[in-house]
Amino acid sequence: MRRFVLALSLLPAVAAAQTPAAIDSIVERALKTFGNQGAAIAVVKDGKVLVAKGYGIKKLGASERVGPDTRFGIASNSKAFTATAIGILVEEGKLAWDAPVIRYLPEFAMFDPYVTRELTIRDLLVHRSGLGLGAGDLLWWPASTYDRKEIVRRLRYIKPEASFRTAYAYDNVLYLVAGEVIERVSGRTWEQFVQERILTRVGMTASTVRHSDAGGTDDVATTHAEIEGTMRVIAPLTSDNTNPAGGINAGARDMAKWLLVQLDSGKLADGSRLVSARTAREIWTGVTPMSSGRAAPELAPLSTQFNLYALGFGTRDFRGRKMLTHTGGLPGYLSWVGFIPESRVGVAVLTNTETPMFSALGWSLLDYALGSSPPWDFVGAYATITQRQKAAAAGQRTKNAAARDSLSRPSLALAKYAGTYEDAWYGDITVTFADGKLRMAFGHTPQLQGEMVHWQHDTFVARWDDREMRADAFVTFQLNPDGTIDQVKLRAADPETDFSFDFQDLLLKPKRAR
């Protein structure tokens, strides 16, 4: 990929002469507590960088250390860049926040014609469309054969879960639509626009804009996760379909630059502006209410008086101050960004291991930057809560197993479950029978194929061949009175399955000859 370079005189100072010993201590304790391989940390305060540094190693079993420019997938923290790109185009008069999407993409449609007419550019960014949590993610995750335009076209077949603008439910697919809007009105792809109009101007010269760059061999952190009880290297997501929702890769030094621009309301190091102060405030302004209230006792400082989703950021209170924050997650990458404009402090944490360390460290470093006294033990708190959550998940698995009627048998001979099924928004899924076994294969998702093991009655468990999926699914067949199959429903078989496996939104029907 082409890199863009700014003159060094235009870049902010991004390396403190010496990292405060307290920060080193916080990070090293977190790495040890959660067993993470590596992390990249940026802490800024009062227009200066306290630390932009890597810790730990890039890859399990190797010795190469994480450096200040080592790239991690920042995942959904990319959404703020998409919102900023929209803001730039609004300032240029090419878009309007509250204009309908169909003004710019006439072919765009949602399930409800009213929503199609009324959904605005702002609505694309604030998770209030009526779609359910993660709806449509199976169109792109795991990596699918659909391209971005086809994913957007298929949104019209996804039924809403709530009324338009009445409830918060996090989605990724509408950020793909935002990426298509950016391309349509600017004449540049989302990748080109964000690289040239944002990363280059901010000075994020080591950052890239594609999921596929996570598979590079240069200064990239390797992805890790616990698979069936063992921590190991896993494959990163390298499909570029959802770059507008999560495709940016960055390191500590570049995230420090991004935080400095945010805390200066869009002003760049050379005094020019990425966006106006007015646009920065627009992006930071909460739109969609999210749940707020008392946090778990171990996390008491995270109790909130208000909590809303803005444009690519969440906005909430922390220790009596308004802050902007977001997290991000991809296979093997987790990220945390938080900044408090009135206090002029900001923190970014990037990790290459799937543990709660990213949040524990983010809040700990924000506490440090604010000078909270005494600081809260977020590392210990998250460690405690993680163990409690693991115990709850184990308990749910035990409960599920106990409720299973292991003596039951399928209603039909196994071969009669075989066939091609179709879902209105996903497409075809096939069930085959061979050598006495059933197998399921998603027609547009190569990684989602595996054996179907009988669970009880007419429910099976699809065990995906690729165990890195961590998303086995219950598959339940419902029969007509004559014993033929009427429909098939799926849902996640494990309580810890990621929400992007939105199996529950599928409704499979036997595919009829046309």
N, C-alpha and C positions, 0 to 999 in steps of 0.2 A: 504494500500500500504506500502511496505517496505520502510523505510527511511534509508539513509546512513549518517553516522556521521564522521566528521573529528576531529582530536584533536584540542582543542581550541587554542593551540599555533600556529596553522597554519592559523587561520582566521584573516583577517584584522579587525582593530577597526571599528565598525560600529555604534557607538552611541556617538555623541558629548556630552560633559558634560552638555551643555545647548543649546537648540535650539535658534538661533538668533531670537530676537523679530520681526525683519522685515519679516522673513519667516512665523512665526505664523500669522502675520498680513495679509500677502498676501493670505495665505491659507484660513483663516477665512472669509476674504472679498469675496473670490471666492465662498466658500460654501454658503454664504448668498445670493450672487447675483444670482446664478444659481439654488438654491434650492436643491443642492445635499445632499445625506444622509451621505456619508463618502468618504474618500480618503486616499491613502497611498502615501507618498512623500519621495523620496531619492534625495539628492543633495550632490555631491562630488566635491572636488576641491583640486588640488595639492597633490593627493594621500591620502587625508583624507576625512572623512565623516562629512559634515556640519550638515546633518539631515537625519535620517532614522526613520520615525515616521508615526503613523496613526492619522487621524483627523476624527471627526464626529462619526457617529454610524454605526453599521453593518446592522441594519434592521429598517425600518420605524416602529415607534410605540414601539420600544424596547429601552433599555438604554445601552446595551453593546457597549462599545467603540471600534473603530478600533485601533488595536495595531501595533507595528512594524513588527510582523510576520503574521498578518491577510492576508489571501490569497485572491487575486483577479485574475480573468482570464485575462492574459495579451494579449490574442487573437493573432493578427498577429505579435506582437513583438516576438512571438515564432519562426518566420521565420528565424531570425538571429541565433537561436540555431541550426536549421536544416542546414543552410549554414556553421556554425562552425563544425558540425558533418561531413559534406562533406569535409571540409578543413582538418580535422584530418585524414580522410581516404585517402585523396590525399597525405598527408605527409607520410603515411604508404605505399604508392605505390599501394594501392588497387583501386584507382580511378584516373582519370585525368580530369581536369576541362573541357578540350575541346575534350574529347573523346565522341563518340555518345552514347546515352543512350542504344541503342540496343546491344551494346557490353556487357552490364551487365544485361539487361532485353530484351532478344531476342524476347519475345512475345509482347513488347510494340509497339503501333502503333498510329499514328495520322491520320486524314482524308486524308491528302495529302501524298502519298508515299515518295515524295522527302523530306518532313519535317520529316517523320519517320526516313529516313536514316541519315539526317543531324543534327537533334536536339541533342544538347550536354548536358552534366551535367550542365554546366554553364547556358545554355538556360533554364533549369528547374527553375532557381532561379531569372530570371531578367525580366519576363513579356514581352517577345518580340516574342512569338511563332506564333502570328497571330490570336489566340483565342480572342474573344471579351471580354469586361469587365465582369468579374464574370461568364464567360461561364462555364457551367457544374456544377455550385453550387447547382442547384436543385437536383443533384444526392446525395448530402449529407445534404443539408439544405432546410427546416427543417429536423430533424433527419429522415433518410430513412432506409429501410430494406436492402439496398445494403451494402455489406462489402467493405473494402478498395480495394481489388483486383478487384472486379467487377466494381467499379467506374473507376479505371484505365483502365480496358478493354473497357469500353464504350466511352472513349475519341476518339476512332477511328471514331465514328459516328457524332462528332460535327464539323460542317462546320466552317472553319476559317472566320474571318471578315476582315482580312487584310493579305497582303503578309508576308511571313516569315521574321522576323528580320527587319521589316520596321516601326513598330509603337509600342508604349507602350500601353498595356492594362492589368490592374491588374487582376491576377487570383489566385485561391487557389488550383485548382486541380493538377497543375504540382508540387506543393510541396508535394502532396500525392505520386506522382511518385518518387520524391526525397526520401521520406520515404521508399518506396519499394526498391529503389536502396541501401540505407543504410542497410536494412535488408538482401538483397541478398548477398552483398559483405562482411558484417561483421559477419553474422550469429546471429545477435541480432536484435530484433525488434527496431523500432525507439524509442519507450518508454524506453526500456532497455538501448540502447546505450546512449541516451541523459541523462538519470538519472545517469548512471555509469561513463560515460566518460566526461560529462560536469558539471552537477549540483553538483555531489559529489565532484569533484575536485575543483570547484570554491568555495565550501562551502555553497551552497544554500540548506541547510539541511531542511528548512521548505517548500521548493517548491515541486510541483508535476507535472506530465507530461501528465495528462489525463483530457479532458473536463469533464468526469464523476465525478471527484473530486470536481467540483463546487457544487455538490449536497450533499456534506458532512455536518456533524453537528458539527465539531470541530471549529477551528479558521478560518472560511470562511466568507467573506463578502456576504451578501444576495443581489441578483440582483433586480434592480428597473427600471421602465420606466413609461412614461406617456401613459396611455391607454385610448383613447377616452376622453381626457381632464382631467383625474385623475391620479396623481402619485401614483403608488402602487407597491407592490412586484410582480415580474414575475418569471416564471420558467426559470432556466438557461439551456443552451445547455449542455446535458450530453451524447451526442453521441460521441464516440471516433474515428469515421472514419477519421476526419481531424486533429488529434493531430499534425502531422508534419507541418500543416499550422497555428495552433493556439491553441494548447492544454495545454500550460504551465500555471500553477497557482502559483503566487508568491506574496510576501509582500515587504514592504519598505526595510527591512534589507537585504534581499537577492538581491533585485534589485541594492542596493548600491554596493554589492560585484561584481555583473555582470558589473556595470559601471567601477569599479576600474580595473578590468581585461581588459576591452576594452581600457581604457585610458592608460594602460601600454602595449599596443600592444600584448596582449595575455599572459602576465606574471602573474603567480599566486602569492598569498601572501607568499608562502614558497620559492619563487625564481625559481621554476620550471615553465614550460610553458604549457599552455593549447594548444596553437598553436604558431608557430614561428611568429616573426615580419613580415616575408615575407608573410605568409598566412593571417595575420591580414590585411596587406595592400591590398592583393588580394580581400578579402571580402569587404573592404572599397572602392574599386575602381569602379567608375561609369561606367556603361555599356550602359544602355538604356536611351536615352534622354527623359525627360518629359517636360511639358510646364514650361516656366519660364518667368519672366518679372515683370511688376508692379503689386503690390497687391492693394487691395481696400485702399482708403485713411486712413481709420481707422486702417489699418494694414500695414502702409507704411514700417516699418522695415523688413517686410517679403517679400519685393520685391527681386527678385533673378537675378543674373548674369548667374548662371548655376544651373541646377537641373537634376540629373540623378538617375536612380535606379541602385544600386550596387547589392551585394549578400545578400539579407535579410535586407538591409538597404537602405534608400535613402541618397544621398549625395548632398549638396547644400551649398550656402553661407549664412551666417547670420552675419551682422555687420562686413563685411569684412573678415570673417574667414570661412574656410571650416568646415562644421559640418556633422555628421551622425545622421540620425533620422528615426523614424518610428512611426506609430500609429497602434492601434488595436481596433477592435470592435466586441463584441458579445452581445447577449441579456442581457442587464443590466450591462455590463462591457465595459469600454473604457480605453485605455491606451495610453501613450505618452512617448517616449524615445528620448533623444537628447544629444549628447556630441560633444565637440570640442577638438580634440586631442592637437592642438597647444597651447590651453589655459588651458588644463588639467582640464576641467570642464564637468560635466555631470548631467543630471536631469532625473528622472523617475517619472511619475504621473500615479496612478492607481485609478479608480473611480468605484463605484457600482451604478451609476445613469447615464442614457443616456442624458447628456447635453453637450454643448461645453466647459464645465469647464476644461476638461482634457487638451485641447489645450491652452486655456487662461492661465491656471496655469503653464503648461510646459514652454511656452515662457516667462512668468513673472519671473519664478524662474531661467531660464537660464540668463535672463537679470540681475537678482540680482547677480548670481554667477560670471558673467563677470564684474560686477561693472559698468554697463552702466549708464551714467549720462547725462541728466536725464533718468530714466527708462521709458519705454513706458507703457501706461495703456492698457495692453492687455485684462484685465478683462472687462473694460468698452467697449473696442472695440468689443470684441466677443459678449457682451450683445447687443450692437447696431446692429451688423450684423445679429445676430440670429433673432431679431425682424423683420428686413428687409426681411430675408428669409422666415419667417413665413407668413408675409404679402404677399409675392410673391406667396407662395404655396396656400394661401387662394384665391388669385386672380385667379390662374390657375384653382382651383376647381370651382369658380364662372363661369369662361369662359367655362369650360367643360359642366357645367349644362345648361348654356345659349344656347350652341350649340346643345343640345339634342332635338330631335324631340319627345316630350313626347306623341304626338298623334299617332305616328306610331305603327304598330303592327308586330309581327313576321310573316314571310312568310309562315311558316308551323304550323300545330297544334303542341303543345308543345311535345307531345309524340313522334313525328317524329325526334326530336333532340336527343332523348335518344339512347345510344349505347356505344360500346367500341371503343375507338380511341387509336391509337398508334403513338408515336414519335420515330424516329430512335434511338436517344441516351437516352431518358428518359425511354421509355417503355409505358405501358398502363395507360390510364386515362379513367374513365367511367363517363357517364352521365346517370342518371336514372330519371324516371318519376313516381311519386306516389302522391296521394292526391292533384292532380292539380298543383304540383310543380316539377321543375327540380332541381337536385342536381348533383354536380361534386365531384369526388373523385380521387385523384392521387393514382395510384396503389401501389406505393412504399413509400409514404409519408403520414403516418396516420393523421398528423395534417392538411393536405391540403384537407379538405372536407367541403362542405358547400352548401347553397342554391344559385341557379342562379336566380337573379332578372332581369327582362327584363329592358334593358336600352333604346334601340331604334332599329328599323328594326330587323336585325338578330344578334344584339349584346346584350349580357347579362353581368351582373356583378356577378362574383362568390364571395359571402360573406362568408369567412371562419368561421366556428363555433368557432374556437379558436381565439378570438379577439386580443390576444397577437401577432398574426402574423403581424398585421398592413400591410397587403399586398393584399387587395382585387384586383381582376384582371378582366379586360374586356375580354370577350370570344366572338369572332366573328366567325360565321358560314358562309362559302361561299358555294353556291349551284351550282350544275350542271344544264344544261338547262332542264333536266327532273324533277327538284325539289328535287333530292337526294343531300345529303351533300357531297361535294368534299373535303373540308379541314376545319380545325379550327385553328385560331390563337389567341394567348393570349398576353396581355401586362398589365403592372401595371396600376391600375385605379387611383392611387394617386401619385402626384409628389414627395412625401417624402418617397416612398417605397425604401427599401434598395436594392442596386444593386445585391445582391446575389439571389434575386428572379428573375432569368433570364427567366421570362415567354416569353419574346419576341423571344427567340431562339427556342421555341417549334414550330413544324409544325405537327399538328395532322391530321392523315388520318383515315377514318373508317377502323376498323380492319376486314379483310376478313377472312372467314373460311378457315382453312388450312387442 
